[in-house]
Amino acid sequence: MSQIFHRSANTIARVSIFGAVFFIAGLLGLFAEVNRSPWMTGAQVARDQPIQFSHERHVGGNGIDCRYCHTSVEESSFAGIPPTRTCMNCHSQIFANSPFLEPVRESLRSGRSIQWNRVHDLPDFVYFDHSIHVNKGVGCTTCHGQVDRMPLMWQEKSLQMEWCLDCHRAPERYVRPRDAVFRVDYVAPPNQAELGARLVEEYQIQKLTSCSVCHR
C-alpha cells in the first residue's frame, strides 16, 4: 500500500504541536506580566487629591513623623486619616491665607471631612492590620516606598498576593529594629540576613502563609 502522507507531515505535526505549546506558554507569560504591570495594579501612578498634599514637603522637608497624622497606626488595623484640626494646628499660622488651602479651611468651618482619594485600596476580601506589622518591625517605607520623595502620593508596590507572600515566607529579609520602623532614611545593613534572623526570633515573628490569615 502506498504511503498516504508525505514524510514531511511528521515534521509539520511536531512543529505544530511544539509551536502551539510555546504559543500558549507565551500567552500565559504575557498575561502574567500584564497582570503585574502598573496598568493593572495602579502602582507608581500618582493620585489626584482635593488638596495636593505633598509628603515630600511635610515628611522630607519638615521632618514630620508618620504618627503625627496617622495616629492609630500602632494600635489599630488602619493607619487613619488626620482630621482637619490636625492640618490647622500648623496652617492656622503657616500659609494661613493660601488659596490652595481653602478646602482645609472650609472643612474646618463646615465640619465636613475632606474627601481624600484612597491610594492603597485592598480588596474587601483581604484583611490587613497595620498595628501587627508595625509592632513586628515592618517599616513604613517597606510597603509605602520613600514617601519623603513623593510630591504626590502613589502606591509604590503592586499589593498583589505574591508580594505579600514574599515577605510572609521570608520576613528576615525585610524586618528592621522597632525603633527604626518610622524612619524614612533607614537603609538595610549589609548583614540584613543575620539581623533579620535575630529580629524574627526576638519579635516572635511567624511565617504565616495560611489563606485564613488574610482572607477571613
Backbone as a chain_set.jsonl record, in Angstrom:
{"seq": "MSQIFHRSANTIARVSIFGAVFFIAGLLGLFAEVNRSPWMTGAQVARDQPIQFSHERHVGGNGIDCRYCHTSVEESSFAGIPPTRTCMNCHSQIFANSPFLEPVRESLRSGRSIQWNRVHDLPDFVYFDHSIHVNKGVGCTTCHGQVDRMPLMWQEKSLQMEWCLDCHRAPERYVRPRDAVFRVDYVAPPNQAELGARLVEEYQIQKLTSCSVCHR", "coords": {"N": [[0.849, -1.201, 0.0], [0.544, 2.168, -0.873], [2.169, 5.043, 0.524], [0.225, 7.287, 2.392], [0.484, 9.865, 3.529], [2.911, 12.421, 3.067], [6.4, 12.262, 3.957], [7.168, 14.598, 5.193], [4.996, 15.376, 6.675], [5.088, 14.39, 9.26], [7.088, 15.987, 10.409], [5.885, 18.493, 10.144], [3.708, 18.107, 11.829], [4.967, 17.766, 14.338], [6.23, 20.265, 14.605], [3.958, 21.885, 14.629], [2.67, 21.038, 17.0], [4.6, 21.558, 19.032], [4.912, 24.264, 18.52], [2.365, 25.237, 19.151], [2.345, 24.691, 21.887], [4.432, 26.363, 22.832], [3.38, 28.807, 22.033], [1.047, 29.03, 23.595], [2.239, 28.983, 26.118], [3.687, 31.354, 25.916], [1.585, 33.212, 25.728], [0.442, 32.891, 28.287], [2.592, 33.757, 29.851], [2.74, 36.422, 28.986], [0.248, 37.326, 29.861], [0.638, 37.089, 32.622], [2.638, 39.019, 33.044], [1.334, 41.366, 32.233], [-0.654, 41.371, 34.159], [0.832, 41.996, 36.403], [1.65, 44.519, 35.897], [1.793, 48.16, 36.192], [-0.439, 49.159, 34.914], [-2.476, 47.391, 35.54], [-2.239, 47.057, 38.339], [-2.093, 49.616, 39.375], [0.114, 50.679, 40.546], [2.779, 53.041, 41.119], [1.458, 55.208, 40.091], [0.529, 58.443, 40.435], [-1.947, 59.805, 42.595], [-4.647, 61.973, 42.108], [-5.791, 64.499, 44.319], [-8.167, 66.21, 46.462], [-6.825, 68.245, 47.704], [-3.582, 69.139, 46.999], [-1.631, 67.538, 48.615], [1.643, 67.24, 49.843], [3.795, 64.741, 50.622], [6.495, 64.777, 50.345], [7.224, 67.406, 50.987], [6.192, 67.697, 53.649], [7.111, 65.451, 55.096], [9.764, 64.823, 54.129], [10.848, 67.44, 53.853], [10.016, 68.941, 56.164], [10.26, 67.135, 58.192], [8.23, 65.755, 59.573], [6.886, 63.291, 61.631], [5.478, 60.095, 60.778], [3.468, 59.26, 62.516], [2.299, 61.532, 63.507], [0.246, 62.364, 61.876], [-0.964, 59.949, 61.11], [-2.337, 58.597, 63.385], [-3.324, 56.236, 64.546], [-1.85, 54.061, 63.782], [-0.16, 52.374, 65.236], [-1.777, 50.982, 66.919], [-4.073, 50.047, 65.773], [-5.944, 48.407, 63.126], [-6.031, 50.032, 60.951], [-4.316, 52.862, 59.516], [-5.268, 55.432, 59.647], [-6.716, 58.6, 58.782], [-5.769, 61.956, 59.055], [-7.689, 64.277, 61.013], [-9.205, 67.425, 60.055], [-8.498, 69.357, 61.909], [-5.941, 68.625, 62.706], [-4.381, 69.365, 60.517], [-4.77, 72.109, 60.65], [-3.453, 72.766, 62.939], [-0.928, 73.565, 62.283], [-1.379, 75.094, 59.948], [-2.997, 77.198, 60.611], [-1.317, 79.166, 61.184], [0.814, 78.975, 59.378], [1.054, 79.616, 55.99], [-1.542, 80.558, 56.108], [-3.436, 81.98, 54.66], [-3.382, 80.936, 52.149], [-4.651, 80.24, 48.923], [-4.675, 77.627, 48.032], [-5.177, 76.15, 50.259], [-7.777, 76.582, 50.933], [-9.877, 74.6, 50.782], [-9.265, 73.15, 53.114], [-9.688, 75.018, 55.153], [-12.394, 75.491, 54.708], [-13.414, 72.977, 55.314], [-12.904, 72.919, 58.049], [-14.561, 75.018, 58.922], [-17.107, 74.12, 58.177], [-17.297, 71.59, 59.225], [-17.343, 69.332, 57.717], [-15.766, 66.473, 56.506], [-12.728, 66.256, 54.6], [-12.738, 64.821, 51.414], [-10.714, 62.56, 50.701], [-8.939, 60.792, 48.128], [-8.544, 57.389, 48.014], [-5.405, 55.785, 48.202], [-3.959, 53.364, 48.699], [-5.662, 50.658, 48.221], [-6.975, 47.879, 49.239], [-8.586, 44.793, 48.236], [-11.956, 43.991, 49.313], [-12.065, 41.471, 50.397], [-9.715, 41.028, 51.661], [-7.886, 41.067, 54.618], [-6.045, 43.314, 56.461], [-3.742, 44.312, 58.9], [-2.417, 47.099, 60.262], [-1.168, 47.59, 62.741], [-0.072, 45.158, 63.742], [1.935, 44.615, 61.911], [3.6, 46.863, 62.127], [4.421, 46.634, 64.798], [5.867, 44.337, 64.657], [8.13, 45.036, 63.384], [8.084, 45.894, 60.722], [8.829, 48.298, 58.448], [7.52, 51.569, 57.54], [8.318, 52.515, 54.987], [8.921, 50.156, 53.749], [6.62, 49.05, 52.681], [5.212, 51.287, 51.695], [7.024, 52.745, 50.251], [9.441, 55.365, 49.484], [8.132, 57.787, 50.881], [8.899, 60.3, 51.569], [9.906, 61.366, 49.313], [7.887, 61.845, 47.603], [6.066, 64.025, 45.861], [3.394, 63.984, 45.173], [1.154, 61.517, 46.347], [1.628, 58.06, 45.689], [0.911, 54.598, 44.979], [3.323, 52.43, 45.88], [4.014, 49.677, 45.712], [2.843, 46.544, 44.247], [0.739, 45.39, 45.66], [-0.296, 42.905, 45.297], [-1.072, 39.422, 45.931], [1.179, 37.748, 45.727], [3.227, 39.488, 46.312], [2.765, 40.097, 49.018], [3.111, 37.521, 50.106], [5.775, 37.091, 49.594], [7.111, 38.451, 51.604], [5.938, 37.292, 53.88], [6.846, 34.698, 53.712], [9.578, 34.941, 53.977], [10.385, 36.725, 56.25], [12.682, 37.668, 57.479], [14.154, 39.003, 55.621], [13.172, 41.522, 55.482], [12.397, 42.769, 57.917], [13.066, 45.241, 60.463], [14.766, 46.94, 63.198], [12.55, 47.867, 65.86], [12.695, 50.528, 66.681], [13.313, 51.798, 64.384], [11.262, 51.706, 62.646], [9.62, 53.837, 61.774], [11.351, 55.463, 60.485], [12.256, 57.22, 57.64], [14.629, 57.358, 56.4], [15.941, 55.013, 56.702], [18.189, 52.422, 55.925], [18.678, 49.171, 54.864], [21.072, 47.146, 56.504], [24.312, 45.72, 55.545], [24.457, 43.238, 56.768], [21.855, 42.204, 56.782], [20.567, 39.706, 56.599], [21.523, 38.28, 58.833], [20.823, 40.07, 60.916], [18.046, 40.198, 60.466], [17.261, 37.53, 60.947], [17.788, 37.355, 63.667], [15.998, 39.28, 64.672], [13.556, 38.195, 63.892], [13.399, 36.016, 65.586], [13.54, 37.339, 68.076], [11.304, 39.061, 68.031], [9.354, 37.243, 67.777], [8.273, 36.413, 65.288], [6.128, 34.85, 63.061], [6.027, 32.683, 60.222], [3.555, 33.182, 58.472], [1.444, 31.798, 56.237], [-0.975, 30.735, 55.667], [-4.184, 30.653, 54.119], [-6.309, 31.677, 55.62], [-5.209, 33.633, 57.219], [-5.192, 36.147, 56.012], [-7.479, 36.149, 54.456], [-10.508, 36.361, 55.567]], "CA": [[0.0, 0.0, 0.0], [1.351, 3.372, -0.983], [2.122, 5.955, 1.688], [-0.812, 8.313, 2.213], [1.03, 11.182, 3.855], [4.322, 12.671, 2.769], [7.23, 12.176, 5.16], [7.24, 15.915, 5.845], [3.822, 15.565, 7.542], [5.514, 14.171, 10.646], [7.799, 17.191, 10.851], [4.883, 19.567, 10.282], [2.907, 17.813, 13.019], [5.781, 18.07, 15.518], [6.386, 21.722, 14.687], [2.663, 22.451, 15.009], [2.402, 20.735, 18.405], [5.518, 22.347, 19.87], [4.597, 25.672, 18.308], [1.166, 25.55, 19.919], [2.723, 24.698, 23.303], [5.19, 27.597, 23.1], [2.475, 29.945, 21.852], [0.193, 29.102, 24.789], [3.112, 29.391, 27.234], [3.967, 32.774, 25.72], [0.377, 33.96, 26.094], [0.329, 32.86, 29.745], [3.631, 34.646, 30.376], [2.323, 37.793, 28.69], [-0.86, 37.629, 30.77], [1.2, 37.277, 33.963], [3.339, 40.304, 33.079], [0.314, 42.425, 32.192], [-1.339, 41.359, 35.447], [1.733, 42.612, 37.381], [2.031, 45.849, 35.424], [1.074, 49.292, 36.806], [-1.73, 49.322, 34.241], [-3.44, 46.574, 36.275], [-2.133, 47.206, 39.79], [-2.174, 51.021, 39.787], [1.355, 51.087, 41.203], [3.583, 54.101, 40.512], [0.587, 56.213, 39.476], [0.157, 59.452, 41.434], [-3.393, 60.014, 42.702], [-5.128, 63.337, 42.31], [-6.465, 64.684, 45.59], [-8.833, 67.518, 46.554], [-5.752, 69.158, 48.065], [-2.359, 68.493, 46.532], [-0.769, 67.354, 49.788], [2.959, 66.714, 49.485], [4.59, 64.058, 51.643], [7.882, 65.215, 50.175], [7.388, 68.642, 51.747], [5.884, 67.55, 55.069], [7.966, 64.422, 55.709], [11.155, 65.035, 53.761], [11.282, 68.807, 54.101], [9.755, 69.412, 57.529], [10.607, 66.089, 59.162], [7.073, 65.337, 60.385], [6.794, 61.851, 61.842], [4.263, 59.476, 60.238], [2.442, 59.104, 63.552], [1.644, 62.802, 63.81], [-1.007, 62.37, 61.115], [-1.564, 58.609, 61.125], [-2.216, 58.392, 64.837], [-3.766, 54.919, 65.021], [-1.118, 53.025, 63.074], [0.487, 51.44, 66.162], [-2.756, 50.33, 67.79], [-5.284, 49.675, 65.048], [-5.741, 47.778, 61.826], [-5.892, 51.073, 59.935], [-3.385, 53.925, 59.899], [-6.057, 56.619, 59.953], [-6.544, 59.85, 58.052], [-5.836, 63.011, 60.068], [-8.804, 65.22, 60.936], [-8.831, 68.761, 59.583], [-7.877, 70.084, 63.015], [-4.507, 68.322, 62.695], [-3.781, 70.228, 59.489], [-4.846, 73.503, 61.074], [-2.503, 73.016, 64.021], [0.16, 74.343, 61.673], [-1.784, 76.013, 58.885], [-3.632, 78.409, 61.124], [-0.23, 80.138, 61.26], [1.68, 78.857, 58.203], [0.238, 79.674, 54.767], [-2.911, 80.637, 56.627], [-4.333, 82.58, 53.671], [-3.111, 80.371, 50.837], [-5.856, 79.753, 48.238], [-4.616, 76.173, 47.895], [-5.649, 75.53, 51.497], [-9.165, 76.954, 51.2], [-10.681, 73.411, 51.134], [-8.993, 72.787, 54.507], [-10.379, 75.999, 55.996], [-13.826, 75.249, 54.537], [-13.714, 71.766, 56.076], [-12.927, 73.289, 59.47], [-15.745, 75.852, 59.174], [-18.358, 73.377, 57.971], [-17.299, 70.323, 59.948], [-17.392, 68.228, 56.754], [-14.427, 65.918, 56.26], [-12.182, 66.308, 53.251], [-12.918, 63.524, 50.758], [-9.464, 62.132, 50.07], [-8.998, 59.617, 47.26], [-7.734, 56.328, 48.606], [-4.24, 55.404, 47.401], [-3.73, 51.93, 48.901], [-7.02, 50.13, 48.352], [-7.007, 46.423, 49.149], [-9.929, 44.246, 48.024], [-12.746, 43.812, 50.539], [-11.881, 40.132, 50.953], [-8.366, 40.947, 52.243], [-7.749, 41.709, 55.923], [-4.683, 43.761, 56.743], [-3.653, 45.004, 60.183], [-1.198, 47.907, 60.339], [-0.514, 47.542, 64.049], [0.729, 43.954, 63.929], [3.121, 44.736, 61.069], [4.463, 47.887, 62.727], [4.992, 46.128, 66.046], [6.781, 43.236, 64.342], [9.337, 45.573, 62.777], [7.954, 46.204, 59.294], [8.9, 49.746, 58.305], [6.553, 52.238, 56.658], [8.826, 52.588, 53.62], [8.973, 48.818, 53.166], [5.4, 48.872, 51.892], [4.734, 52.525, 51.068], [8.074, 53.389, 49.487], [10.047, 56.579, 50.033], [7.101, 58.827, 50.859], [9.567, 61.597, 51.706], [10.292, 61.811, 47.978], [6.672, 61.84, 46.791], [5.309, 65.274, 45.886], [2.029, 63.469, 45.236], [1.233, 60.142, 46.845], [1.262, 56.962, 44.812], [1.076, 53.243, 45.5], [4.66, 52.012, 45.48], [4.081, 48.241, 45.425], [1.695, 46.023, 43.494], [-0.286, 44.954, 46.62], [-0.804, 41.596, 44.921], [-0.84, 38.396, 46.941], [2.548, 37.243, 45.645], [4.083, 40.467, 47.001], [2.583, 39.858, 50.454], [3.692, 36.228, 50.464], [7.229, 37.2, 49.529], [7.546, 38.857, 52.944], [5.464, 36.324, 54.864], [7.663, 33.485, 53.611], [10.958, 35.241, 54.384], [10.343, 38.026, 56.933], [14.024, 38.109, 57.879], [14.71, 39.866, 54.567], [12.529, 42.838, 55.473], [12.171, 43.389, 59.221], [14.085, 46.153, 60.972], [14.521, 47.212, 64.621], [11.307, 48.621, 66.084], [12.944, 51.97, 66.798], [13.577, 52.337, 63.047], [10.091, 51.443, 61.81], [9.074, 55.069, 61.198], [12.425, 56.241, 59.857], [12.219, 57.156, 56.177], [16.007, 57.315, 55.905], [16.533, 53.733, 57.087], [18.739, 51.584, 54.861], [19.009, 47.841, 55.382], [22.525, 46.974, 56.619], [24.871, 44.596, 54.779], [24.199, 41.976, 57.472], [20.412, 42.105, 56.974], [20.176, 38.308, 56.816], [21.827, 37.96, 60.231], [19.978, 40.917, 61.752], [16.66, 39.782, 60.29], [17.044, 36.251, 61.637], [17.751, 37.631, 65.103], [14.762, 40.008, 64.977], [12.446, 37.243, 63.738], [13.341, 35.251, 66.836], [13.276, 38.253, 69.193], [9.938, 39.59, 67.938], [8.477, 36.073, 67.652], [7.573, 36.532, 64.008], [5.803, 33.571, 62.453], [5.894, 32.701, 58.767], [2.146, 32.877, 58.283], [1.08, 31.736, 54.817], [-2.289, 30.12, 55.529], [-5.167, 31.531, 53.473], [-7.192, 32.311, 56.605], [-4.541, 34.749, 57.87], [-5.614, 37.39, 55.356], [-8.843, 36.009, 53.868], [-11.332, 35.948, 56.71]], "C": [[0.882, 1.248, 0.0], [1.156, 4.277, 0.236], [1.141, 7.087, 1.418], [-0.243, 9.709, 2.42], [2.504, 11.263, 3.477], [5.121, 12.642, 4.064], [7.282, 13.506, 5.913], [6.059, 16.17, 6.788], [4.186, 15.352, 9.005], [6.217, 15.399, 11.211], [6.828, 18.337, 11.075], [4.054, 19.359, 11.538], [3.682, 18.164, 14.287], [5.925, 19.574, 15.706], [5.089, 22.37, 15.147], [2.369, 22.252, 16.496], [3.283, 21.574, 19.313], [5.258, 23.841, 19.725], [3.385, 26.102, 19.117], [1.479, 25.631, 21.416], [3.452, 25.987, 23.658], [4.314, 28.835, 22.97], [1.587, 30.132, 23.082], [1.008, 29.55, 25.996], [3.438, 30.875, 27.144], [2.779, 33.646, 26.1], [0.201, 34.024, 27.607], [1.363, 33.779, 30.391], [3.271, 36.099, 30.167], [1.192, 38.226, 29.626], [-0.346, 37.897, 32.181], [1.898, 38.629, 34.076], [2.365, 41.472, 33.052], [-0.384, 42.528, 33.537], [-0.509, 42.022, 36.54], [2.049, 44.073, 37.041], [1.248, 46.94, 36.151], [-0.289, 49.534, 36.176], [-2.833, 48.548, 34.965], [-3.424, 46.872, 37.766], [-2.304, 48.644, 40.266], [-0.917, 51.511, 40.478], [2.064, 52.164, 40.39], [2.753, 55.184, 39.822], [0.134, 57.189, 40.557], [-1.352, 59.692, 41.404], [-3.706, 61.499, 42.882], [-5.924, 63.4, 43.606], [-7.162, 66.047, 45.604], [-7.886, 68.625, 46.982], [-4.45, 68.453, 47.699], [-1.332, 68.422, 47.671], [0.535, 66.69, 49.387], [3.633, 66.067, 50.691], [6.051, 64.482, 51.551], [8.153, 66.467, 51.004], [7.236, 68.396, 53.246], [6.817, 66.563, 55.77], [9.44, 64.693, 55.414], [11.667, 66.415, 54.117], [11.164, 69.248, 55.544], [10.02, 68.366, 58.607], [9.467, 65.643, 60.045], [6.999, 63.817, 60.435], [5.456, 61.322, 61.322], [3.124, 59.489, 61.256], [1.751, 60.406, 63.926], [0.289, 62.879, 63.101], [-1.727, 61.026, 61.199], [-1.483, 58.065, 62.555], [-2.538, 56.987, 65.305], [-2.928, 53.769, 64.493], [-0.48, 51.994, 64.006], [-0.504, 50.603, 66.962], [-3.959, 49.774, 67.053], [-4.942, 49.011, 63.727], [-5.543, 48.812, 60.73], [-4.997, 52.193, 60.446], [-4.116, 55.206, 60.266], [-5.71, 57.81, 59.079], [-6.682, 60.981, 59.064], [-7.083, 63.881, 59.915], [-8.3, 66.595, 60.515], [-8.111, 69.552, 60.67], [-6.368, 69.839, 63.062], [-3.78, 69.192, 61.675], [-3.696, 71.675, 59.992], [-3.97, 73.805, 62.277], [-1.327, 73.844, 63.513], [-0.378, 75.443, 60.761], [-2.712, 77.139, 59.339], [-2.601, 79.534, 61.219], [0.61, 80.155, 59.984], [0.815, 78.755, 56.946], [-1.251, 79.771, 55.108], [-3.901, 81.169, 55.603], [-4.115, 82.034, 52.26], [-4.401, 79.868, 50.181], [-5.864, 78.234, 48.069], [-5.183, 75.459, 49.126], [-7.079, 75.923, 51.85], [-10.05, 75.737, 51.49], [-10.472, 72.961, 52.578], [-9.751, 73.732, 55.44], [-11.886, 75.811, 55.913], [-14.258, 74.009, 55.316], [-13.804, 72.062, 57.566], [-14.178, 74.095, 59.809], [-17.021, 75.022, 59.145], [-18.452, 72.106, 58.799], [-17.394, 69.116, 59.039], [-15.97, 67.765, 56.442], [-14.01, 66.099, 54.812], [-12.263, 64.902, 52.639], [-11.649, 63.152, 49.975], [-9.71, 60.914, 49.183], [-8.027, 58.566, 47.798], [-6.607, 55.914, 47.663], [-3.996, 53.902, 47.488], [-5.077, 51.275, 49.224], [-7.011, 48.619, 48.138], [-8.429, 45.945, 48.873], [-10.639, 43.999, 49.351], [-12.522, 42.444, 51.187], [-10.502, 39.946, 51.581], [-8.357, 41.716, 53.564], [-6.283, 42.054, 56.143], [-4.689, 44.583, 58.018], [-2.335, 45.763, 60.256], [-0.436, 47.658, 61.643], [0.387, 46.323, 64.211], [2.007, 44.026, 63.095], [4.117, 45.736, 61.664], [5.164, 47.334, 63.961], [5.895, 44.904, 65.858], [8.021, 43.715, 63.583], [9.284, 45.785, 61.279], [7.874, 47.719, 59.135], [7.873, 50.309, 57.344], [7.027, 52.211, 55.206], [8.937, 51.226, 52.953], [7.776, 48.583, 52.262], [5.031, 50.113, 51.09], [5.791, 53.233, 50.24], [8.583, 54.648, 50.167], [9.052, 57.736, 49.934], [7.712, 60.219, 50.988], [10.057, 62.138, 50.371], [9.087, 61.88, 47.039], [5.95, 63.181, 46.89], [3.806, 65.023, 45.861], [2.121, 61.99, 45.588], [0.856, 59.141, 45.76], [1.478, 55.643, 45.528], [2.396, 52.699, 44.988], [4.71, 50.565, 45.016], [2.801, 47.772, 44.732], [0.491, 45.716, 44.381], [-0.92, 43.622, 46.217], [-0.379, 40.549, 45.946], [0.599, 37.877, 46.907], [3.521, 38.187, 46.337], [3.973, 40.287, 48.514], [3.287, 38.575, 50.884], [5.208, 36.248, 50.427], [7.797, 37.568, 50.896], [7.139, 37.827, 53.993], [6.297, 35.042, 54.853], [9.09, 33.705, 54.093], [11.013, 36.602, 55.077], [11.718, 38.553, 57.323], [14.665, 39.03, 56.834], [14.21, 41.302, 54.683], [12.44, 43.525, 56.833], [13.359, 44.257, 59.625], [13.839, 46.356, 62.461], [13.286, 48.095, 64.798], [11.54, 50.124, 66.15], [13.261, 52.619, 65.448], [12.376, 52.195, 62.118], [9.611, 52.692, 61.086], [10.15, 55.965, 60.569], [12.379, 56.09, 58.335], [13.618, 57.1, 55.574], [16.696, 55.988, 56.217], [16.997, 52.968, 55.845], [19.127, 50.244, 55.471], [20.522, 47.653, 55.405], [23.012, 45.802, 55.784], [24.59, 43.243, 55.432], [22.711, 41.778, 57.73], [19.968, 40.678, 57.258], [20.379, 37.91, 58.272], [20.936, 38.757, 61.176], [18.528, 40.477, 61.686], [16.342, 38.491, 61.018], [16.961, 36.458, 63.146], [16.451, 38.334, 65.496], [13.539, 39.107, 64.852], [12.277, 36.432, 65.014], [12.952, 36.153, 68.009], [11.837, 38.743, 69.2], [8.899, 38.489, 67.775], [7.609, 36.159, 66.395], [7.372, 35.14, 63.416], [5.691, 33.729, 60.933], [4.486, 32.232, 58.411], [1.774, 32.933, 56.808], [-0.27, 31.055, 54.588], [-3.286, 31.123, 54.947], [-5.969, 32.326, 54.482], [-6.536, 33.467, 57.35], [-5.042, 36.076, 57.311], [-7.038, 37.339, 54.805], [-9.758, 35.443, 54.945], [-12.823, 36.071, 56.4]], "O": [[1.834, 1.359, 0.772], [0.108, 4.263, 0.881], [1.199, 7.755, 0.386], [-0.452, 10.612, 1.61], [3.237, 10.278, 3.565], [4.598, 12.954, 5.135], [7.424, 13.525, 7.136], [6.115, 17.083, 7.612], [3.668, 16.037, 9.887], [5.971, 15.799, 12.349], [6.926, 19.064, 12.064], [3.73, 20.319, 12.237], [3.136, 18.781, 15.203], [5.765, 20.095, 16.81], [5.108, 23.295, 15.959], [1.887, 23.161, 17.171], [2.799, 22.22, 20.243], [5.371, 24.594, 20.692], [3.366, 27.188, 19.698], [0.969, 26.498, 22.126], [3.137, 26.63, 24.659], [4.485, 29.802, 23.712], [1.396, 31.253, 23.553], [0.56, 30.373, 26.794], [3.466, 31.576, 28.156], [2.945, 34.697, 26.72], [-0.145, 35.072, 28.153], [1.063, 34.489, 31.351], [3.469, 36.926, 31.058], [1.182, 39.353, 30.121], [-0.822, 38.806, 32.861], [1.767, 39.311, 35.093], [2.551, 42.456, 33.767], [-0.676, 43.627, 34.009], [-1.066, 42.554, 37.5], [2.661, 44.775, 37.846], [0.161, 46.681, 36.669], [-1.193, 50.056, 36.829], [-3.982, 48.986, 35.002], [-4.48, 46.935, 38.396], [-2.625, 48.875, 41.432], [-0.879, 52.647, 40.951], [1.973, 52.208, 39.163], [3.289, 55.984, 39.056], [-0.569, 56.801, 41.491], [-1.958, 59.773, 40.336], [-3.098, 62.181, 43.707], [-6.644, 62.462, 43.946], [-6.789, 66.94, 44.842], [-8.103, 69.796, 46.671], [-4.249, 67.292, 48.057], [-0.328, 69.134, 47.685], [0.532, 65.689, 48.67], [3.995, 66.743, 51.654], [6.755, 64.537, 52.559], [9.196, 66.573, 51.649], [8.073, 68.844, 54.031], [7.258, 66.804, 56.894], [10.26, 64.784, 56.327], [12.781, 66.56, 54.62], [12.084, 69.853, 56.094], [10.004, 68.678, 59.798], [9.702, 65.193, 61.166], [7.044, 63.146, 59.404], [4.433, 62.002, 61.41], [1.964, 59.702, 60.903], [0.719, 60.385, 64.597], [-0.685, 63.392, 63.652], [-2.949, 60.975, 61.34], [-0.671, 57.195, 62.87], [-2.069, 56.577, 66.367], [-3.262, 52.609, 64.732], [-0.28, 50.849, 63.602], [-0.119, 49.628, 67.607], [-4.788, 49.093, 67.657], [-3.8, 49.049, 63.271], [-4.954, 48.511, 59.692], [-4.924, 52.446, 61.648], [-3.642, 55.979, 61.098], [-4.558, 57.999, 58.688], [-7.621, 60.972, 59.859], [-7.486, 64.186, 58.792], [-7.108, 66.885, 60.61], [-7.208, 70.333, 60.372], [-5.603, 70.736, 63.417], [-2.689, 69.694, 61.944], [-2.697, 72.365, 59.789], [-3.76, 74.972, 62.61], [-0.804, 74.707, 64.217], [0.099, 76.578, 60.791], [-3.158, 77.943, 58.521], [-2.96, 80.707, 61.322], [1.066, 81.214, 59.552], [-0.061, 77.894, 56.862], [-2.094, 79.142, 54.469], [-5.087, 80.844, 55.667], [-4.608, 82.607, 51.289], [-5.167, 79.143, 50.816], [-6.929, 77.623, 47.974], [-5.613, 74.309, 49.043], [-7.545, 75.629, 52.951], [-10.907, 75.821, 52.369], [-11.399, 72.444, 53.203], [-10.38, 73.291, 56.402], [-12.588, 75.95, 56.915], [-15.337, 73.988, 55.907], [-14.666, 71.529, 58.263], [-14.789, 73.885, 60.857], [-17.907, 75.197, 59.981], [-19.546, 71.6, 59.049], [-17.513, 67.989, 59.52], [-15.09, 68.575, 56.15], [-14.847, 66.096, 53.908], [-11.897, 63.918, 53.282], [-11.535, 63.395, 48.773], [-10.591, 60.103, 49.465], [-6.844, 58.836, 48.004], [-6.829, 55.718, 46.468], [-3.844, 53.238, 46.463], [-5.558, 51.336, 50.355], [-7.036, 48.141, 47.004], [-9.386, 46.627, 49.241], [-9.995, 43.819, 50.385], [-12.759, 42.275, 52.383], [-10.152, 38.839, 51.99], [-8.77, 42.874, 53.62], [-5.401, 41.203, 56.027], [-5.541, 45.453, 58.198], [-1.264, 45.157, 60.305], [0.788, 47.532, 61.643], [1.485, 46.432, 64.755], [3.054, 43.546, 63.53], [5.321, 45.482, 61.699], [6.363, 47.542, 64.145], [6.596, 44.489, 66.782], [8.861, 42.908, 63.185], [10.326, 45.852, 60.627], [6.944, 48.347, 59.639], [7.409, 49.613, 56.44], [6.246, 51.921, 54.299], [9.036, 51.141, 51.729], [7.907, 47.983, 51.195], [4.591, 50.012, 49.944], [5.487, 54.23, 49.585], [8.196, 54.956, 51.295], [9.125, 58.557, 49.02], [7.11, 61.205, 50.564], [10.57, 63.255, 50.308], [9.248, 61.963, 45.821], [5.29, 63.452, 47.894], [3.038, 65.772, 46.465], [3.053, 61.299, 45.175], [-0.102, 59.341, 45.012], [2.148, 55.584, 46.559], [2.568, 52.526, 43.781], [5.378, 50.256, 44.029], [1.816, 48.506, 44.645], [-0.648, 45.772, 43.919], [-1.97, 43.253, 46.743], [0.55, 40.762, 46.725], [1.175, 37.595, 47.957], [4.528, 37.745, 46.889], [4.984, 40.322, 49.215], [3.976, 38.549, 51.904], [5.857, 35.497, 51.155], [8.841, 37.056, 51.298], [7.916, 37.524, 54.898], [6.432, 34.38, 55.882], [9.741, 32.773, 54.564], [11.62, 37.535, 54.552], [11.896, 39.761, 57.48], [15.614, 39.752, 57.141], [14.763, 42.203, 54.051], [12.41, 44.754, 56.892], [14.491, 44.041, 59.192], [12.777, 45.971, 62.949], [13.018, 48.968, 63.973], [10.689, 50.907, 65.728], [13.454, 53.832, 65.366], [12.462, 52.526, 60.936], [9.235, 52.625, 59.916], [9.869, 57.096, 60.172], [12.453, 54.98, 57.809], [13.778, 56.827, 54.385], [17.904, 55.854, 56.017], [16.281, 52.885, 54.847], [19.826, 50.196, 56.482], [21.192, 47.969, 54.422], [22.209, 44.972, 55.358], [24.497, 42.224, 54.748], [22.33, 41.245, 58.772], [19.077, 40.464, 58.08], [19.511, 37.278, 58.875], [20.364, 38.205, 62.116], [17.851, 40.387, 62.711], [15.285, 38.364, 61.636], [16.161, 35.813, 63.823], [15.866, 38.022, 66.533], [12.588, 39.241, 65.623], [11.158, 36.192, 65.468], [12.129, 35.772, 68.841], [11.216, 38.831, 70.259], [7.706, 38.766, 67.651], [6.389, 35.999, 66.441], [8.315, 34.359, 63.288], [5.306, 34.787, 60.435], [4.255, 31.064, 58.097], [1.789, 34.004, 56.201], [-0.663, 30.825, 53.445], [-3.225, 32.312, 55.258], [-6.281, 33.495, 54.256], [-7.224, 34.213, 58.046], [-5.285, 37.02, 58.064], [-7.712, 38.364, 54.702], [-9.787, 34.24, 55.204], [-13.658, 35.765, 57.251]]}, "num_chains": 1, "name": "protein.A"}
